[in-house]
């Protein structure tokens, strides 16, 4: 979607949106309209029970010369410091108009004293909500096809174009993540994930390193390779480096689980719903999208991102329940359940990034456990951390962007639940506290002095219902969160 900013409303055909706060006088917000139109719009809003709640819309049509203009009131709610307020407003407008037949939307902020940054956030949300992936559709009714092509934000003041630059970068990253997560597993698997990232990021200046299965075997990636050994698609470790903070600075490490399809392996999943396991690489997808956003806006920080990529299949050569593997860290793991594979690939990736890049901060993202969905549903991702300060920074970034996090406990009592009688640990504990035992498993691969946070995004990478920034499908969860986290805490 094309986005632009203007000081005055343009001429021609377009839909007009007027945001309204809970304490605004409606007559003031409609002052630019003819008196007869003001009465019509006010009565139409009343008949639709429009109470100016955040993201609510009321629609009517008014005469515009020989034509008719669609006019929309959109609520801003009563709290001016509501988290992600402008994202919700922009998303609501696109959701209303995307397939309406309208091609251009003008949002008039005149008189609202809206900052350039907030105006850019509104435009970002409107564009993000318009994202679709229709490349495999060969037949589609005309009424279902998107028509909205442009959003014009009026009255944002000076600086909106500059603020939009960073939002455009974030939009690019978000779109890339959604693309990766949406693609089917016969299109995106470890090798093609790598190539798509290479094509997208090398022009941005991101350095790319790839470890193939031969190199990983030489180094001792026993846990990651064990997961991938049942598939004809060989695993990969993808390393993405952005050096925007100058030489010598220790990087922030981002690590993503990239299981491009998860059958569960020998511990096979039920057939119903298994097709959704194409998005079990949502953590790696979020990390890749965050790198696109950071590189696109030339972030002033050093970042190294690692995507642990494998396909988990039930081949005759597949890993068996009861097998013992030796991880890159040297720790041995008894594999009780081959469907608890994400923590295995992450364990080796965490070890590698600490050995090679010596980060002081690591954040990993993974669609790791169904237990997380049972705990938090589809409203929050879980965060586990060994550092209160890091956890607070991430939670704050999530609140500001709408990628919300809820902190979960860890501790020795949970750690004891993954003790193995024949190896250093087993890859699952009891059914209770499943997301927590997965987190303490990962913590065993974190070196002393390293601040680490694990984000279990199992309930957030994909959605079966629409929300402010996305329709049903891939959400792009984590991209905005990571971008804001880096901007707020590591850029100078």
N, C-alpha and C positions, 0 to 999 in steps of 0.2 A: 504494500500500500504506500502511495506517495503521501508524504507529510510536508506541510509548509506552514509558515506563520505569517500573519499579516496584521496591519494596524487597523484596517477597516474591512467591513464585510465586502466580499466581491460581488460583482453583478452576475446575472445569469441564473441558471437552474441549479438548485442545490437544496438539501435538507438543512434546516437551521435548528441547532440545539442551544438552549439557554439553561445553564446550571443555576439552581436555586437553593440557597441555604435555608435551614429551618427557621431562622429568625429574619429572613428577608421579607420585605413587603412585596408581594407579587406584582402590585401595580408599578413598583419601581423597576423590577426586572423586565417588565413588558412595556416600558415607557417608549421604546423605539418603534413600537407597532402602532398602527392607526387605532383610534378609540374602539371602533367596532370589532377589530381583531382582538384587542385586549379582553373585551367582554367574552368573546367566543372562546378564547384560549383558557381563561379563568374558569368558565363554566364547564368546559370539557375536562379540565384537570379535576375539578370537583366531582364530576360524574364518574371519573375513573378512580376515585378515592386516593388521589395523589396527595400524600402527606409529607413530601420532601425527604423521606427517609433515604439514606445513602444508597445510590444506585437505582432507585425507583424511577420509572419513566412514565410520562403521560404524553399522548400524541394527539394532534389535531391537524387540520389542514386549513390554510388561509389563502385568500386570493392574492395573487402577485401579478398585477397587470392582467394579461389574457390567460395566464397560467395559474397553477395552484402550487403552493409551497407546503411541504410537510414541516411542521413545527413541533419540536420535542422539548418538553421540560424534563430535566434530570435532577434528581435530588442530591444534595450535598450533605444531608444530615444536619445534626445540631452541634456536633463537635468538630472544631476546626483543626484539631491536632490528631484526628483519627488516623491510625496507621494505615498506610496504603490507600488513603482516601482517593487520590486522583487516579490510581490504577483501577479502582472499582468503577469510577465514573466513566473513564474512557472505554473500559471493557463493556459496560452496560450499553453504551451507545452503539458500539459495533455489533453486539449481539442482536440489537433491535433492527439494525439496518443492513446487515451484511448481504442478505439475499432479498432485500425489499424491492429492488429495482432502482433504488437511488445509486448514483455513481459518485456523488460528492457530498460530504458532510462538512458544514461550517459550525464550529463551536465558538460562541461569542462569550468571552470572559470579561468583557468591558464592565467596569464598575465593581468587580469582585476583589480587586487588589490581590491578584494571584501572582506568585513569583514565577520567574522564567523557568526555574527548575521544576516547579509543580506543573506548569503548562506542558513542559517536555514530557513529564511522567504521564500526563493524560494522553498525549499523542502516542507515546510508547504503548500504553495499554490498549488503545484503540487498534493500533497496528498489530500487536501481539494477538489480540482476540480474533483477528481476521485470518490467522494462519490456517491453511488447509493443505492437505497432501492428496491431491486428486489424480496423480499421474497414472494410477492403475484403473481409473474409471473410464470406460468406453461409452457408457450410456448413462445419462443423467437428465432428469426432467429439468426444463428451463428454470422453473421456480426454485429449484434447489441449488442453482449455480450462483456463486458470489457475484455481486454487481458493484459493490462499493470499492472504489478505486483510490479515492483521495480524501484526506482530512485536512481542513484548513482551520487553524486555531487563531482566533482574532482577539486582540487586546491583551496579549501576554506580556507586552513591554519589551524593552531592550534585553538582549542576552538570551532570548529563547532559542535562537538558531545555534548559539554556542552550546547551550545546555543540551540541545537535541543531539549533538555529536556523540556524547557518551551514551545517550539512550539508544541511538541507532546502533552503536557497537553492541550494546546489550541485546538488542533485538536480533542482531545477526547471530550472536551466540545462542540465544534461546531457540531460534529457528533451526540452527544446525543440530542442536540436541534433539529437538522434536523429530527432525528428519531421520536421525540415526535410530531413535527408539521406535519410530513408526514402521520403518522398512522391515519386510519379512526376513526370516532367518536364512532363506535361500539367497537373499541379496546381501545382507550384512552378516558376515561371519568374521573371525579374527583377521584374516588377510585383507578383506575388503574394507573392514573398519579402518585398518591402518591406511589403506590407499585413499579412502575418502578424507581422512584427516590430513594426510599429506597434501592432497590437492587443495584443500581448503586453507591450510595454515602456513604452508611454506611461503606463499606470496605475502603473508603478513609478517614474516621474519621469525617465525617460530622454528627453533631447531628441533629436528626429529631424529630419534634413535630407535631402532627396532631390534629386539632380541628374538631370534627364531628358536625353534625347538632344539636344534643342535647346540646353539650357544647356551641356552638355558640348561641343557643336560650337562654340559661341561662345567657350568657354575654350580650346579646342585639344586635347581628349582624342583625338588622332588614333589612338593605339594601341588604346585600349579600344573606340572606335567602329568601328575596322576589323574587330575580332573579331566584333562584333555585327551588322555590316551585311548578312549573309546570312540573318538570321532575321526572321520577322514579329513576334517578341517583342522589343521595343525594350530596349536596355540601360539600366541604372540605376547610379548611384553612391549607396549608402546610407551615411549618416553618423549614428552613434549617440554621444551625448555624456552622460557621467555626471560631474557636478561634486561629488564627495564630499569633495574635499580643500581646499575653500575657494578664494576668488578669488585670482588672480595666479599660482598654481602651474602650471608647465608640465605638460601631460598626458603620460601614457604612451600611445603610439599602437599600436593593434592593427589589422592590415590582413589581410583575408581574400580569397582567390580564390573567386569565386562564379560559376563556369561551370555554369549550371543544367542544361545538357545539352551534351555534347561529342561531336559526330560526327567531329571532326577537320577539319571544313570540306572544302575542295577536296582537301586531303591526307587523304582519308577513311580512317577506321579500318576494320579487318575487321569483318564483320557479327557474327561469333561473339563474344558477350560485350559487345556495344556497349550493351546495356540497362543495364549497370552504370554507365555514364557519367552517370547521373542524380546520382551522388554526387560529381561533379567540383566541386561547390560545398561540399565538406566543410570547407575552410578558412574560408569565410564563415560556414558553419553553426556552426563552433566559436567563432568570434569573437562571433556573435550569442548563443550559449548562455552564453559567459563574461560577456557584458554583463547577461544576465538574472540570473546568479548574483551578480555584483558589486552590481547595483542592489537585488536582493532582500535582501541582507544589509547594505545601506547602507555599502558600502566607503568608507573614509576616504581616497580618492584621486581624482585627476582622470584620467579615461580618455576617449579618443576612439577610436572604432572605425569603420573604413571597410570596406565590403563592395563589391567591384568585381563587378557582376552583368551577365552577358551569356549568350547562347546561341550556340553555335558551329555553324552550319549550312551546307550546301553549295548554297546558292541561286544563281541566275544573277547575283545582285548580290553574291555573296560575295567576300571578299578572295582574291586569287590568289597562289600561290607566285611570287616575284619582285617583287611590289608593294613600294613604299617608302612608309612612313608617317612622319609627324612626330608625335612624342610630345608630351605636355604640357610636358615639360622642354625641348623644342626640339631634342632629339637625334633624328636620323633612324634608321630601322630598316628594313633589307631583310628582308622576310618570306620566308624560304627554305622554311619548313614551316608551313602554317596549323594544324597540330595542336600547335604549340608556342605556344598562344594564352594560356596562363595568365600567363606572364611579361609579355606585352604589357599585359594589363589591370592587372596589379600595378604595372608601371612607372608608369603614369599615376596610379594610386591613391597610390603612395608619394610622387610629386611633389606631388600635391594636398595631402596631409596635412601635408607639411613646409612648404609655402607658407602654408597657412591656419592651422596650429596650432602651428608651431615646436616640436615635441616634441624632447626630448633622447634619448629612447629609442623605438625602433620594433621591434615584433615582427610579422612576417608569417607567415601559415600558408597552405599551399597543397598540394593534391594535384597536385604539379607534374610529376613525371617518373616514368615507368616504370623508369628507371635506378635510382631510389632503392629500388624494390622488389627489383631484382636485387642491389643492394648489401647491403641490410639485411633483406630478407625482410619478415615481418610482426611482428617483435619490437621494433624501434626505429624512430622517425622520425629523419631526419637533421637536424642543426642546423649552419648555416653562420653565421658571425658575424665582424664586424670588431672585436669588443671581447671580450677574454678574461673580464672581470668579468661582463658580461651573459651570455655563454655559460655561465659557471659557475652563475649564479643560475638560469637556465632548466633546466640539467641537474639541479641539486639539487631544484628543484620537481618535475621529472619523476620523479626517483627516489622522492621521498616519496609521490607520488600514484599511481605505476604507469604514468604516461604517459611512457615512457622515451625518452630522446634519446641519439644518438651523434654526436659532433662530426666533421665532415668538413672536408677542407682547401679552401683557396682560394689564389689567388696570381696574379701577372702571367703566368705561363706559361699558365694556363687562360684568362685574360682575352684573350690574343692569339688564341685559337682562335675568337673570335666577331667578329674584324675582318672588315669587308665591303669589297669593292673599289669600291662605289659609294655607300655610306652610312656613317654613323658606326659602325654595328654591324649584325650579322645576328642573327636570333633563334634560331639553333641553331648549334652547333659540330659536330665529328665525333661519331660514335657513342660513342667512348670518353669516359668521364667526363661523361656527359650531365647528371647531376644537378648536377655542379660548374659546368659552363658555364652552366647555367640560373641558378645562384646568383650567379655573377660578372656575368651580364647584369643581374640585379636590383641588384647593388651599384653599377652605373653610375648609378643613380637616387638614391643616398643622398648627401646633402650632407656636406661636411666637418664633423667635430665631432659628428655624430649617431651614437650607439651603435645598431647594428642587428643583428637576428638573423632569419634565414630558416629556418622549419621546414618541411621537405618531408615531408608526412604521407601521401604516396601509398599507402603500405602499411598505414596504420593507421586510416583513416577508416571502412573497411568491413571486415568479417571474414566469411570463409566457414566459420568454426568458432567454437564458443562459448568464452568465457573467464570469468574471475572476475566481471566486472561486466556482461557482456552475453551474449546469445545470438547466433546468427548474424545478421548484418546491421550496421546502423549502430552504431558503438562510442561516439561522443561524444568521441573522442580530442581532447585539447587543452583542454577546458573546465576540468577540475580542475587541470591544469598552469598555465593562465593565472590562475585564481583564487588558487592558492597562490603563484605568482610575484608577483602584486600584493600579496597579504597580507604576504609575507615581506620585501618590499623597498621598498614605496612607501606603506604605511599607517603612520600615526603614532598 
